[in-house]
Amino acid sequence: MTKRINVSQISVGSWVESANHIGCDFPIENLPFGRFYLKSDHLKKERIGIAIGDQILDFFILSTSIEIPSELSASVQLLATANLNTFMSKSDADHQLLRSWLSQLLGRQYLERTKIQAALIPQIDVVLLLPCEIGDYTDFYAGIHHAMNVGKMLRPDAPLGENYSCLPVGYHGRSSSLLPSGTPIKRPTGQTRASDGKPPYFQPTRRLDYELELGVFIGCGNELGSPIAIESAEDHFFGMCILNDWSARDIQGWESTPLGPFLGKSFATTISPWLVTKFALEPFRCPLTRTIKANAGLPYLESTQNTQGGAIQIMLEVLIQTEEMRSSGEPPYRLVQSEFSEAAYWTIAQMITHHTSNGCNLRAGDLFGTGTLSGPTPESAGSLLELTFGGKQAIKLPNGQVRGFLENGDTVIMKAYCDLPNAVRIGFGDCVGMIV
């Protein structure tokens, strides 16, 4: 994790004092979007806001509290009416204009704070939802170390498919079971392989797992039949979240031949509730480097811009808290830590370009999963399948409990942040799910 990145900013600070606390996920340099309703609202009216410290700036209240500049009125109106998707489909220039204005309103030097304060809502007073309407979902397999680890279990002599270094491998998922952080995860039931040629079982999964991923949100889409060139792919990238693609490994292993993942994946995918924009992540860009070398890619997937700054350095963590740990007041235990740019073989721009290379159209709010983001070492593996070598070597937790795969009552917590000494910390908020 020693890549050179171009971070040069130190936080300018906000008059919302909680945004200035060390370790805060949501300083003024972040300003992620989220969708929510007030706990006190029995109608559960959806609103859009941005996180600042431990508060949310509510666009519905803001739109009626202060005079909106004419060049921003259309954008603010969309957000005030909880229409984040249409705002996402607007241009980068529109997004940056709003971001600059919000940074001014919330900056330490802004003096006319009374009306802005009226639009602030404590985060503890809301229920956070999926950040936008997600019409479509595609799960990639860009984590090179994860692909190698799993491939070695299945094909020791040839762990990677012949196509892996040629194109971003992926499969088309489903958006219906995407869940916001905090939603309980019901253990799925399905077919699993039996031994000795017996008929398969139909039972609750015994090999329930998590997958540490990031989610990529599309902003401006493309017309059907119009591929997106690598040079302009970043224009269609809006922002990111944490993504946990829960997996029933025994169901998945039995059903995957010949078409790949199906019911072993489709029962639930949890995402963090805040949509961190690409502008907040810009200072943490870094060159694309690959620890596993391959032949040069085809020209449609290559560009100087992508090679020099297509990767983003984002730290990732997975923690677990069992029911016994929770009952005895023990804090969650960190299982692994990895890093996005080190784990991913393909960049966001390359995923967007390849996804549309056949003319497939993307729409605002479409979501990509990066694939499991394991690091190069055993202790940085992004799933229990890898950490326990397929369940053969159980993990011992500090309280003496052991885990091969997840048990009922286990809570999985994922974290992501860009954090360097003397620089701005950009956090994603937690991605949490408990097995029930």
N, C-alpha and C positions, 0 to 999 in steps of 0.2 A: 504494500500500500504506500509506495513512495513516489507515485506519479507526480509530475509537476502540474499544478493547476493554477489558474489565473486569479485566485482570490486576492482582492486588493482593498476590500471595503471593511471598515470597522463600523459597528452599528452607530447610526446617528441618533438613535433614541427616540422615544415617543413620550407624549404627556400622559399616556396610559401607562402608569408606572409598572404594572405587572409585566408589560412587554419588554422591560429592560432588565428583568431578573436573569441572572446567570443560569443557563440551561433551559431557558424558556423556549418552547418550540415555535412560538409565534411572535417574533419581534416585528418591527415595522418593515423590515426587508422581506418578510415572507408574504403576508396578506393572502392566505389561501381562501378559496371559496367553499362554502358549505350550505347545505339545505337542512332546515330544521322546522320544528314547531314548538311553541311555548308549552311547558308542562301544565300551565294554568289554563290553556285554551282547550275546552272540551270539544271544539270543532276541528282541532288539529290542522289549522290553516298553515299551509307550507309557506316558508319564507326563505330568502337567500341572504346570506351575510358573509362577512369576512372575519376571520379570527385575528384578534390583536390582543396579545397577552392572555389573560383568562376571561376576556370579554369577546362579544360578537358585535360587529357593527351591522345593524339591521337596515337593509336598503329600503324596506317598506316605511320605516319610521324616518329614515334619513331623507327620503324623497319629499316628505311633507314638512321637514324641519328647517331646511335651508334652501336658499336659491341655488338651483342647479345650472351650471354654465350651459349655454345653448348647444355647444358642440358635444356635450355629454348627456343631454336630456334623453335621447333615445336609448342609450345604454342603461342609464339609471332606471328608466321606466321599465325596461325588460326585467331588470333584477328586482325592482320593487314589486312586480307582478309574478315573481318566482319563475321567470322564464330564462333559466341559465343557459339552456341549450342554444337558443337563438343568439344570445350574447356570445357564446363560444364560437359560433359560426362566423362572427364578424372578423375583421382583419386584425393583424398584429398591431397596426397603428391605433385602432380603436381600443384594443386591450391595453396598450401602453399608455394611452391618454388617460384612461380611467385609473390605472395604477398610479400614475404621477399625481393625479388629483387627490386620490386617497392618501398617498404618502404625505402630501402637503397638509391635508386636514388633520392627520394623526401625528404629524411631526412635532418634535419638542418645541419648535419655534412658533407653532400656530397658537394664537392668543384668543381667538373667538371660539372658545371651547364649549360654552354652555349648551348651544343647540346640538352640537355633535354628541355631547355626553348623554343627551336625551335619547339618542339612537343606539346607545350601548346596552347590551343585555349580558348578564353573567352567563357563562357557558353552563354552569350548573343548573340553570333555570330552563334549559331546553332539552328536547329529544332530537338527537342528530340522525339524519336519514342518509340514504344514498345521495351523493352530492349533486347528481343530475339524472335526467332520464337516460337510461342506457339501453339503446335499441339493439345492439349487437355486441358480441363478445368473441374474441379470438385468443387462443392460448398458444404462445410460441414456446420454443424449446431452446432458447438462446443461451442458457447457462451451460457453458462448456464443461465445467468440472462435474456438474450434476449428470450431464449426458455421459461423460466418461465413467463415472462411478456406477451408474445404473447399467450402462452397457457392459461393463466388466462382469456384473452379476449374471447377465443373460448370454453374453457372447465374449468370453474372456480373450479370444484371439483377435476379435475385430469389434471393439466396444462402440465405435462410432460408425454410423451408416455412411455409405459412400458419398451421399449428398450433403452431409452435415456442413462441410466447409465451403459448399457451393451456394447454398441458399438458406435463409432463415426458416427452419422447419417449424410447422405449426399445425394446429387443427382447429376447426370451427367449433366453438363451444356453445353455450346457451346463456342467455341473459336473465331468464326467469328466476333462477335460484341464486342470483347475486344478492348478498345481504350486507347491511351496514354493521359496523363493529358493535359488538355487544349482544348480537342476536344469538340465542342458544343454538347449538348444532345437534340435531337429533341423529343418533347413530343409525346409519342406513342398513337396510336388509337387502340381500341379493344372492345371486348364484355364486358359489365358490367351488373350486375343483376338489374332487374326492380322490383318494388314493386307490390303487389296485383295480383300476378300471370300473369302479362303482359309479352310479349316477351322481351328478353334482348335488351339493347341499343348497338349500335355500334358508338362510339364517342371517342374523345380524353380523356385520363384519367383525372379524377378530383382529384385523390389521389396519386400524384407522390411523391415518397419518396427516400431517400438515405439509404444505409446501411454501417455502419462503420466496415470494415473488414481489415485484413491483407492477403496478397497473399504469398503463399509458392511455390518456384520454385524447381523442381526436377533437380538434376544433373545427376549422373550416374543412368541409368535405370535398369530394370530387364527383364529377358527372360519370355515370355509367359509361364504360368504354373509353375513358380518358385516364390513362396511367399517370401517376405522380412521379416526376423525375427526382433523382437523388438530390439534385441541387436545390430543389424547392420543397423537399419533404418536411423540413422543419417548420415551414409555414403552416402546416396542417396539424402540428403537435401543440396541444393546449397545456397539458400539465400531467401530474402523476399522483398516485396514491400507493399505499401498501396493499398487497393482495395475498391472501392465504387461500390457495386452491386445495381444499381438503380432499383427501384421497383414501378410498377403501382399497388397499393394495391387493387383497385376496379376490375381490370382485373384479378389479381392474385386470389382474393377471389372467383370469379365466376368460374374460370376454374380449380381450383386446385383439386377438387374432381373428380375421385379418385386417380389420378396419381401424383399430386403435381405441382410445379412451371413449367410454360411453357412461354407463350408470355408476361406475366406480368413481366418477368425477362430478357428475351432474347434480348430485344431491345438495351441494352447497359450495359457494365461494364467498369468503368474507373480504370486504375492503374497508380501509380506513375512511372516515367520513369527510376529511378535508382534501380538497383538490389543490395541490401545490402547483403553481403555474411555472411554466418554463422560464419566465423572467426571474423568478426567485431563485431558480437553480443555475442561472447563467454564470454566476461567479465561480461555480464549481465544475465547470467544463474542463475536460482534459483530453489528451490525444488518445486515439484508439490504438491500443497495443494488445497483442494476443500472446499468452504464455505458451499456447500450443500452435505452432506454425502450420501454415497450409499454403497451397498454391494461390496465386493472385486471383481475386474474384473476377467475375464477369463485369464488363464496364458499366452496366446499368446499376450496379450496386456499389460503385466506387466514385469518390470525389475527394478533392483536396480538402475541402471544408470538413467533410465527415472524418477524414483521417486525422486532421489536426485538432479537431475539437468536438467530435461527435459523441464522445463518451462523457459521462457525468459521475463524479465521485460521490457516492451516497453510502454511508455506513448502515448496516442492517443487523438486527439482533432478534433472536427468538428466546423467549422465557417461558417457563412452565410453572404452574402452581396447582398441585394436586388438591383434592378435597381435604385430605388429612393436613396438608400444609396450611390451607386456608383456615381450618378449624382451630389449629394451634397457633395461629397468628404469625406463621412464617412467611416471609416475603417470597415473591416469585424467584425462581432460580434460572439464571441465564444458561441456556444450553449451547448456543453458538453465536458467533459474530462473523459476518462476511462483508464484502464490499462490492457494489454494483459493477463498477467499471472493470474490476478484476475478474468478476464472475461471468460477465456476459461476452459472448463471442461476437454478437451482432449489436449494432446501435439502433436507437429508436428510428432514425432516418432510414436505415436499411430495412427495418421491419415494415415501415409505411410504404416504401418504394416497392418492395417485393409483394406485399399484400395487394397492391393495386396494379401490378405489372401486367396482369391479364385483363385489365379494364374493370376490375371489381370496384364498386363505388363505396366510399366511406361517408359517414354522416356524423354531424356534431353529436358528441356523447358516446360514440362507439368506444369500446374498451379493449385494449390488448393486455394480456398477461405476458410478462417477459419470459416465463419459464423459471424453474427453481434456480435460485442464485446462490449456489454453493461456492465456497472458496476452494483454494487448491490443497488445503490440509484437511485431515480427517475431522478435526474439531470445528471446522467451518462449514460442515455439510448442512444443506438447507432442508433436510427432511430426516425423519427417523429411519426411513428405509436405508439411508446411507449411514447415519450415525450408528445404527445397531447391526449393520451388515445383514439386512433383510430380517431382522429380529433375532439373529443368532447370538448377538452380544449385547445383552440388556444394559442400559445406562443406570448407574446407581446415583440416586439423588442424595443431597446432604442429610436428609432425615432418615436415610436407610431404605426408602422405597426404591423399587426398580421399575424401569419401563422399557419394553421392547417396542410397543406401539401404545397409542392413547387409550386410557380407560375412562369410564364414565366419571364425571366430576372434575376431570382435568380441564384447566383453563390454559389456553395458548395465547401468549401476548407477543405481538411483533412490533418492532420499533424501527424507524428509519430517520436519518438526520444527516445533514451536511454540517460538519463541525470541525473547525481547525483552530489552533491557538491564535488569539487576538483577532479572530474573524467572526463574522456573523454566523450564528447557528440557525439553520433552517430545518425545522422539525416537521414531521408529517402527522403527529398525533398517533395514538396507539390503534392497532388492529387486534381486536380481542374476540375470542370465541370459546365458550365452555361446552364440553361434551355432555349431553343429557340422554 
